[in-house]
Amino acid sequence: MSALDRDQSVRESYARDASGLWRVPDAVARPGGAHEVATLLREANADGTAVTAAGSQTSTTGASITDRGIVLSTRAMARILDVDRATMTARVEPGVLLGDLQRTLAADGLAFAPDPTSDQECTVGGAIACNASGPRSLRYGATRAHVRALTVVLASGETIEVRRPQVEKNAVGYPPVQDLVDWFVGSEGTLGVIVAADLALMPRPARELGLAIPLPDESRALAFVVAARESGDVRPRCLEYFDAESFAIARTGAGDATWGATAGAMVYAEETTDGEDPPLDAWLALAERFGAHDGDVRAYEGDAAIREARRLRHAVPATMHERVAPFLAAGGRRVSTDWAVPYRRAAEAVAMARRHAADANVAPGIVYGHLGNGHPHQNFVAHDPAEVRAFEAVVERTVRDVLAMGGTVSAEHGIGKLKARWLPLQLSPTQVAMLRAIKRELDPRGILAPGNILGSAA
Ligand SMILES: Cc1cc2nc3c(=O)[nH]c(=O)nc-3n(C[C@H](O)[C@H](O)[C@H](O)COP(=O)(O)OP(=O)(O)OC[C@H]3O[C@@H](n4cnc5c(N)ncnc54)[C@H](O)[C@@H]3O)c2cc1C
């Protein structure tokens, strides 16, 4: 088989992602181009060897690690091939870091909208394969909306090009077969390896304002989020929530222990304009209605300041990651939720999630994230396998209630290996059968990313 590295230390360096799981692959491949990927998959398919694609391995669900077969790292395929201003499209290889792409485009006054909090670490291929979203998905939607075409190597080694339909109307066949780009966005490496992508670009807004708004408590902060989303006076690009503990992490990151000292929560919002002054007064008036003090509100204007604000947001999952690191060797890990509900029901869902933790007598965890989209993350630090099981039992009870509220098990991190057992809670047997049928058609020998989405029985 084409170039494989079987060195133990190399294999172990691809054995961990942000899930906290540990899976050592049999070999690692680091192809430098699409042709090498095609050769590798053709050979792997012929002898039934499993292949799991990996970008930066920031997956929180174990999707990029495996102890079955080969990890195929895309990091050596990291060229920005073209930026076309006329069509507002960039063509890139999958291993390009999202942050590098965003910096390159910014120099030209352009932007790629998806902005997962991990954007400085994660790859474009990983973001597409997970249909990643981020704070600004509140306005721009998830990655899916910004992919125009993909070049994909299938399990057989065949390379195909899939492109969004050019027509505005289409009455041929069932919707799932009308646009094949959608098959691969969010497929978590199970249907093919993305070797190039055409991405839709947008102009950068002329002015950007970030506002960090401490509020008295969780219920007023979550009511403020709904009001800001529905108000006609402000137009939030993102509405990110920090509970008391995550605000404490952000405060430490900001190096100011006295900031919002009496607040029990914080909301970070962004607003953009075409050049006119952002509606700061309208934001402050709205925030005051929910108990905020003007003096506590921090404003971030301009590129460097907004980047600084994003670092505060990133500090929350990064700190949770650090807190759990000492317990990984003993089988502990971060248990993190990714469920979402219709945004107006988010306060009810967060209260319910906290109640389940209290009823089970476990540490309450922290709650933060994309509440503007009804999408919090609740994070628990499990010190050992017994605590992992206890927290997961709480999460499962929460997920059942979330689904009854019209929610979803995963809004952005995907299913991977960790959440596969909850798939049947959300999807009907017919829907699961459809997933299996597509998988069988494109990957009949089941070599691609085994265990992801459909679980180990896939
Ligand atoms: C601190 C932190 C913050 C995060 N914040 C967010 C957030 O705000 N929003 C969000 O959506 N996610 C977030 N994540 C999760 C994760 O960063 C994203 O899902 C990210 O897009 C994964 O990219 P990656 O390059 O690390 O992919 P990996 O973790 O390497 O892989 C993820 C999945 O994509 C598949 N894959 C990778 N490359 C390809 C390819 N070329 N072809 C086919 N399949 C491929 C893998 O097989 C795997 O299934 C966060 C993670 C961390 C650690």
The ligand as an SDF file (V2000), in Angstrom:
LIG
                    3D

 53 58  0  0  0  0  0  0  0  0999 V2000
  -11.8800   24.5330   21.7760 C   0  0  0  0  0  0  0  0  0  0  0  0
  -12.8310   24.0100   20.7330 C   0  0  0  0  0  0  0  0  0  0  0  0
  -13.8510   24.8260   20.2670 C   0  0  0  0  0  0  0  0  0  0  0  0
  -14.7380   24.3450   19.2870 C   0  0  0  0  0  0  0  0  0  0  0  0
  -15.7110   25.1780   18.8330 N   0  0  0  0  0  0  0  0  0  0  0  0
  -16.5220   24.7660   17.8470 C   0  0  0  0  0  0  0  0  0  0  0  0
  -17.5350   25.6440   17.3370 C   0  0  0  0  0  0  0  0  0  0  0  0
  -17.6980   26.7910   17.7640 O   0  0  0  0  0  0  0  0  0  0  0  0
  -18.3190   25.1760   16.3420 N   0  0  0  0  0  0  0  0  0  0  0  0
  -18.1720   23.9140   15.8160 C   0  0  0  0  0  0  0  0  0  0  0  0
  -18.9090   23.5600   14.8940 O   0  0  0  0  0  0  0  0  0  0  0  0
  -17.2420   23.0720   16.2880 N   0  0  0  0  0  0  0  0  0  0  0  0
  -16.4050   23.4610   17.2750 C   0  0  0  0  0  0  0  0  0  0  0  0
  -15.4560   22.6020   17.7510 N   0  0  0  0  0  0  0  0  0  0  0  0
  -15.3650   21.2400   17.1720 C   0  0  0  0  0  0  0  0  0  0  0  0
  -14.3530   21.1430   15.9970 C   0  0  0  0  0  0  0  0  0  0  0  0
  -13.3230   22.0960   16.1680 O   0  0  0  0  0  0  0  0  0  0  0  0
  -14.9800   21.3470   14.6280 C   0  0  0  0  0  0  0  0  0  0  0  0
  -15.8840   20.3050   14.3530 O   0  0  0  0  0  0  0  0  0  0  0  0
  -13.9570   21.4120   13.4790 C   0  0  0  0  0  0  0  0  0  0  0  0
  -14.6200   21.8050   12.3190 O   0  0  0  0  0  0  0  0  0  0  0  0
  -13.2300   20.1180   13.2140 C   0  0  0  0  0  0  0  0  0  0  0  0
  -12.1590   20.3860   12.3050 O   0  0  0  0  0  0  0  0  0  0  0  0
  -10.8170   19.5310   12.3210 P   0  0  0  0  0  0  0  0  0  0  0  0
   -9.9440   19.9700   11.2220 O   0  0  0  0  0  0  0  0  0  0  0  0
  -10.2080   19.5410   13.6660 O   0  0  0  0  0  0  0  0  0  0  0  0
  -11.3910   18.0840   11.9830 O   0  0  0  0  0  0  0  0  0  0  0  0
  -11.0830   16.7010   12.6970 P   0  0  0  0  0  0  0  0  0  0  0  0
  -11.3960   16.7720   14.1380 O   0  0  0  0  0  0  0  0  0  0  0  0
   -9.7360   16.2320   12.3250 O   0  0  0  0  0  0  0  0  0  0  0  0
  -12.1530   15.7840   11.9720 O   0  0  0  0  0  0  0  0  0  0  0  0
  -13.5160   15.9780   12.2060 C   0  0  0  0  0  0  0  0  0  0  0  0
  -14.3410   15.0610   11.2710 C   0  0  0  0  0  0  0  0  0  0  0  0
  -14.1480   15.4750    9.9300 O   0  0  0  0  0  0  0  0  0  0  0  0
  -13.6770   14.3810    9.1360 C   0  0  0  0  0  0  0  0  0  0  0  0
  -12.7760   14.9650    8.1430 N   0  0  0  0  0  0  0  0  0  0  0  0
  -11.7220   15.7890    8.3620 C   0  0  0  0  0  0  0  0  0  0  0  0
  -11.1650   16.1450    7.1840 N   0  0  0  0  0  0  0  0  0  0  0  0
  -11.8860   15.5200    6.2080 C   0  0  0  0  0  0  0  0  0  0  0  0
  -11.8020   15.4710    4.7880 C   0  0  0  0  0  0  0  0  0  0  0  0
  -10.8700   16.1590    4.1130 N   0  0  0  0  0  0  0  0  0  0  0  0
  -12.6930   14.7210    4.1150 N   0  0  0  0  0  0  0  0  0  0  0  0
  -13.6520   14.0200    4.7620 C   0  0  0  0  0  0  0  0  0  0  0  0
  -13.7800   14.0110    6.1050 N   0  0  0  0  0  0  0  0  0  0  0  0
  -12.9010   14.7610    6.8160 C   0  0  0  0  0  0  0  0  0  0  0  0
  -13.0370   13.4320   10.1120 C   0  0  0  0  0  0  0  0  0  0  0  0
  -13.0560   12.0990    9.6130 O   0  0  0  0  0  0  0  0  0  0  0  0
  -13.9330   13.5940   11.3110 C   0  0  0  0  0  0  0  0  0  0  0  0
  -15.0930   12.8200   11.1190 O   0  0  0  0  0  0  0  0  0  0  0  0
  -14.5990   23.0180   18.7640 C   0  0  0  0  0  0  0  0  0  0  0  0
  -13.5660   22.2120   19.2470 C   0  0  0  0  0  0  0  0  0  0  0  0
  -12.6980   22.6870   20.2230 C   0  0  0  0  0  0  0  0  0  0  0  0
  -11.5970   21.7810   20.6890 C   0  0  0  0  0  0  0  0  0  0  0  0
  1  2  1  0
  2  3  1  0
  2 52  2  0
  3  4  2  0
  4  5  1  0
  4 50  1  0
  5  6  2  0
  6  7  1  0
  6 13  1  0
  7  8  2  0
  7  9  1  0
  9 10  1  0
 10 11  2  0
 10 12  1  0
 12 13  2  0
 13 14  1  0
 14 15  1  0
 14 50  1  0
 15 16  1  0
 16 17  1  0
 16 18  1  0
 18 19  1  0
 18 20  1  0
 20 21  1  0
 20 22  1  0
 22 23  1  0
 23 24  1  0
 24 25  2  0
 24 26  1  0
 24 27  1  0
 27 28  1  0
 28 29  2  0
 28 30  1  0
 28 31  1  0
 31 32  1  0
 32 33  1  0
 33 34  1  0
 33 48  1  0
 34 35  1  0
 35 36  1  0
 35 46  1  0
 36 37  1  0
 36 45  1  0
 37 38  2  0
 38 39  1  0
 39 40  1  0
 39 45  2  0
 40 41  1  0
 40 42  2  0
 42 43  1  0
 43 44  2  0
 44 45  1  0
 46 47  1  0
 46 48  1  0
 48 49  1  0
 50 51  2  0
 51 52  1  0
 52 53  1  0
M  END
$$$$
